[in-house]
Amino acid sequence: MTKDEVSEIAQTVKLIISLGNMWLLKNAGNTLKRKNYTSSQMREAARLLIYLRKLTNIPEAIFEELLIPSHFDNFDKGSLITASSDFDNDEDLKSPSEAWV
């Protein structure tokens, strides 16, 4: 994983680490690509967490603190920002499959 803010979050947040473990197990038979798939999913989750922290103004928030009904709109908006190249136009999603939340 490239060393940056996203990778630091991906490698330290317990729920994202669990997601990575799940992806490794899910792709156990694909030894050539499982590392890339896992890293990609973990980085996307970390990006989502970064956007959620900005949207909620809670700089050290973790998913467990934000997984409550009152933050549903933030998750909705955060997932669109994560998957979108141009947030102003919902129809112009860069990678809709990445909006997994």
Backbone as a ProteinNet text record, in pm:
[ID]
protein_1_A
[PRIMARY]
MTKDEVSEIAQTVKLIISLGNMWLLKNAGNTLKRKNYTSSQMREAARLLIYLRKLTNIPEAIFEELLIPSHFDNFDKGSLITASSDFDNDEDLKSPSEAWV
[TERTIARY]
83.7	0	88.6	53	124.8	115.5	226.3	228.7	170.3	50.8	-15.1	-119.3	-196.4	-298.2	-399.1	-437.1	-535.8	-483	-359	-303.4	-283.8	-248.4	-231.7	-364	-471.9	-603.8	-643.4	-620.6	-657.8	-586	-465.5	-386.3	-400.4	-476.5	-489.4	-632.4	-732.1	-871.9	-916	-959.2	-989.5	-1096.2	-1199.9	-1306	-1255.7	-1167.4	-1110.6	-1015.7	-941.9	-855	-939.6	-1051.9	-1142.8	-1196.7	-1229.2	-1273.3	-1163.5	-1039.2	-927.4	-911.9	-926.9	-919	-1028.8	-1149.7	-1260.4	-1229.7	-1174.3	-1142.1	-1030.2	-933.7	-828.6	-887.8	-977.6	-1040.6	-1130.6	-1202.2	-1292.9	-1216.9	-1095.5	-1015.1	-896.4	-912.5	-802.6	-751.8	-838.2	-796.9	-726.8	-735.2	-676.7	-549.5	-442.8	-320.2	-256.2	-282.7	-221.2	-285.6	-414.9	-486.6	-541	-539.6	-605.9	-546.6	-416.6	-353.4	-407.5	-420	-470	-615.8	-698.8	-839.9	-855.5	-781.7	-791.2	-746.2	-632.4	-579.4	-677.3	-735.4	-829.8	-952.1	-1007.1	-1124.8	-1091.9	-976.4	-936.3	-914.4	-853.6	-830.1	-962.1	-1058.2	-1188.9	-1259.1	-1251.7	-1313	-1244.8	-1113.1	-1039.6	-1077.7	-1093.3	-1137	-1275.5	-1363.9	-1497.7	-1488.2	-1405.7	-1390.4	-1335.9	-1243.7	-1189.9	-1301.7	-1384.9	-1495.8	-1597.4	-1624.2	-1717.3	-1665.2	-1535.7	-1476.6	-1494.6	-1480.1	-1498.3	-1644.8	-1734.7	-1877.3	-1932.3	-1880	-1931.3	-1851.4	-1741	-1651.1	-1601.5	-1579.2	-1522.1	-1391.2	-1278.4	-1152.8	-1098.9	-1130.6	-1076.7	-1184.5	-1296.1	-1406.8	-1365.9	-1426.5	-1409.1	-1547.2	-1551.1	-1679.4	-1776.1	-1726.2	-1814	-1890.6	-1829.2	-1895	-1995.1	-1972.3	-2056.9	-2168.2	-2164.4	-2266.3	-2391.1	-2454.5	-2578.9	-2675.8	-2805.9	-2903.8	-2888.7	-2845.9	-2836.4	-2728.3	-2638.4	-2532.7	-2561.9	-2683.9	-2717.2	-2693.6	-2739.2	-2721.6	-2574.4	-2492.4	-2348.8	-2287.8	-2331.3	-2282.3	-2326	-2448.9	-2501.3	-2417.1	-2398.7	-2320.6	-2174.2	-2117.3	-1977.8	-1952.7	-2046	-2027.7	-2037.5	-2125.2	-2132.7	-2005.3	-1952.2	-1827.1	-1713.4	-1707.6	-1601.7	-1605.7	-1724.7	-1739.2	-1749.8	-1758	-1788.5	-1669	-1654.4	-1552.5	-1606.8	-1737.9	-1803.1	-1927.9	-1915.8	-2024.5	-2149.7	-2138.3	-2254.8	-2349.6	-2299.4	-2381.1	-2385.8	-2493.7	-2505.8	-2503.7	-2543.8	-2547.6	-2408.6	-2311.9	-2177.3	-2084.4	-2131.2	-2047.7	-1932.1	-1813.7	-1694.5	-1694.5	-1719.6	-1718	-1834	-1953.6	-2067.6	-2051.9	-1974.7	-1956.1	-1878.1	-1808.2	-1731.8	-1818.9	-1940.4	-2031.7	-2099.2	-2022.8	-2068.9	-2137.9	-2144.5	-2210.6	-2358.4
-117.7	0	124.6	220.7	347.3	414	466.1	530.7	671.5	689.3	819.2	816.7	923.1	930.5	817.3	784.4	679.7	544.8	511.9	382.1	375.9	487.9	490.5	457.7	516.7	488.8	344.6	298.7	162.2	58.3	88.3	-8.5	4.5	102	119.7	107.3	127.4	120.2	-26.4	-75.2	-217.6	-268.9	-191.5	-236.8	-248.5	-159.9	-167.4	-286.9	-314.7	-432.9	-559.8	-563.1	-678.4	-693	-581.2	-583.2	-642.8	-602.4	-656.8	-806.3	-852.9	-996.8	-1071.9	-1014.1	-1076.5	-1087.8	-980.7	-983	-1081.5	-1094.9	-1195.3	-1335.4	-1364.5	-1496.6	-1518.6	-1413.9	-1424.6	-1455.1	-1406.4	-1425.1	-1518.8	-1612.1	-1702.8	-1782	-1816.5	-1894.6	-1814	-1683.9	-1598.1	-1533.1	-1609.7	-1561.6	-1445.7	-1432.1	-1323.7	-1188.1	-1186	-1059.2	-1027.9	-1123.9	-1100.3	-982	-962.3	-848.7	-717.2	-708.7	-586.3	-561.3	-666.4	-651.7	-604.5	-668.3	-636	-493.4	-456	-321.3	-216.9	-243.7	-149.8	-128.6	-236.2	-224.9	-152.4	-182.3	-115.7	33	70.5	211.5	284.9	220.5	283.6	307.3	209.7	226.6	339.4	349.6	457.1	592.9	600.7	727	766.4	668	695.9	750.4	691.1	738.3	880.7	912.6	1049.1	1148.2	1114	1203.1	1212.7	1101.7	1104.8	1193.6	1188.3	1274.7	1421.7	1453.9	1592.4	1634.5	1545.4	1578.1	1594.5	1519.1	1523.6	1617	1667.9	1752.2	1680.3	1549.7	1469.2	1410.5	1479.5	1440.8	1302.9	1250.6	1120.2	1011.4	1035.1	939.4	808	700.3	569.6	520.2	419.1	371.9	333.3	267.7	221.5	336.9	453.7	571.4	633.3	614	677.9	588.2	459.4	366	372.7	488.5	509.8	581	564.3	621.7	772.2	846.8	991.9	1030.7	939.8	968.5	905.6	855.6	792.4	886.1	1010.2	1106.1	1131.8	1132.4	1150.6	1032.4	910.6	793	798.3	839.6	851.8	950.8	1069.1	1172.9	1131.4	1071.6	1028	921.6	827.1	723.1	780.3	878.7	943	1021.5	1090.7	1165.1	1068.3	956.9	858.4	801.2	776	711.4	809.4	937.6	1035.4	1123.1	1148.7	1244.9	1386.9	1401.9	1532.5	1521.2	1556.5	1535.4	1615	1723.9	1805.4	1733.9	1633.7	1563.3	1416.1	1373.2	1235.1	1134.4	1176.2	1084.2	1059.2	1139.5	1128.2	1056.8	944.7	870.1	805.4	826.6	769.1	617.9	567.3	422.9	385.3	368.6	340.5	212.9	116.9	-5.9	19.2	132.7	164.4	223.2	260.7	315.8	199.6	126.2	0.8	18.9	138.5	158	179
0	0	0	-79.6	-82.5	53.8	102.2	233.7	222.7	276.5	280.9	392.2	403.1	508.1	496.6	374	351.4	399.8	366.4	407.7	559.2	619.8	764.8	834.5	785.6	842.8	814.7	692.4	654.9	739.6	782	856.8	1007.9	1055.8	1200.5	1253.1	1169.7	1214.3	1213.6	1327.9	1344.8	1248.3	1224.1	1135.2	990.5	949.8	815.3	805.5	910.3	911.8	900.5	969.6	960	818.1	754.9	615.6	527.2	550.1	473.9	493.1	616.2	642.5	569.2	566.8	495.8	346.1	288.1	145.4	114	203.8	183.3	181.4	274.2	278	156.5	117.5	3.5	-126	-135	-256.1	-233.1	-141.8	-106.8	-226.7	-317.8	-434.5	-541.8	-535	-637.8	-581.9	-574.5	-511.1	-586.2	-715.7	-792.4	-765.7	-742.4	-731.3	-592.4	-499.6	-370.9	-294.3	-305.9	-238	-293.1	-424.9	-487.3	-453.2	-457.4	-423.4	-279.2	-190.5	-48.4	-21.5	-76.7	-58.3	-111.5	-226.2	-286.9	-197.9	-146	-59.7	70.5	127	251.3	229.6	116.9	87	64.1	-1.7	-23.1	110.2	199.7	331.6	408.1	396.5	464	405.7	274.2	212.3	262.5	271.9	324.3	466	548.7	686.3	690.3	601.8	594.7	562.2	464	428.9	541.9	609.2	722.8	834.5	858.3	961.4	925.7	797.7	754.6	764.3	721.8	723	864.2	958.9	1095.6	1186	1137	1216.7	1342.4	1329.1	1437.5	1383.9	1403.7	1338.4	1374.2	1489.7	1530.5	1532.3	1465	1466.3	1400.6	1448.5	1386.5	1345.5	1258	1206.4	1317.6	1421.3	1528.5	1593	1601.4	1658.5	1562	1433.2	1332.7	1280.9	1315	1267.6	1355.8	1352	1424.9	1330.8	1352	1258.6	1234.7	1333.6	1314.6	1213.7	1180.4	1082.2	946.2	925.2	797.9	680	691.8	582.3	554.2	658.9	639.2	563.9	596	523.4	378.3	355.4	219.3	139	194.5	127.1	113.1	217.8	214.2	109.8	95.2	-5.7	-146.4	-167.3	-298.3	-328.5	-229.1	-249.5	-280.2	-207.9	-228.6	-369.8	-421.2	-551.5	-667.5	-639.8	-743.9	-777.3	-905.7	-946.4	-940.5	-954.8	-951.6	-865.9	-737.3	-642.4	-677.5	-751.3	-784.9	-881	-953.1	-1050.4	-1012.2	-946.3	-899.9	-1014.1	-1134.3	-1247.6	-1304.7	-1266.2	-1320.3	-1221.4	-1165.8	-1071.8	-1147.5	-1095.3	-1157.9	-1146.1	-1027.9	-1003.3	-911.3	-965.7	-879.3	-797.4	-845.5	-768.7	-641.1	-631.2	-512.3	-402.7	-434.7	-333.7	-262.7	-183.9	-123.9	9.1	58.5	187.9	166.7
[MASK]
+++++++++++++++++++++++++++++++++++++++++++++++++++++++++++++++++++++++++++++++++++++++++++++++++++++

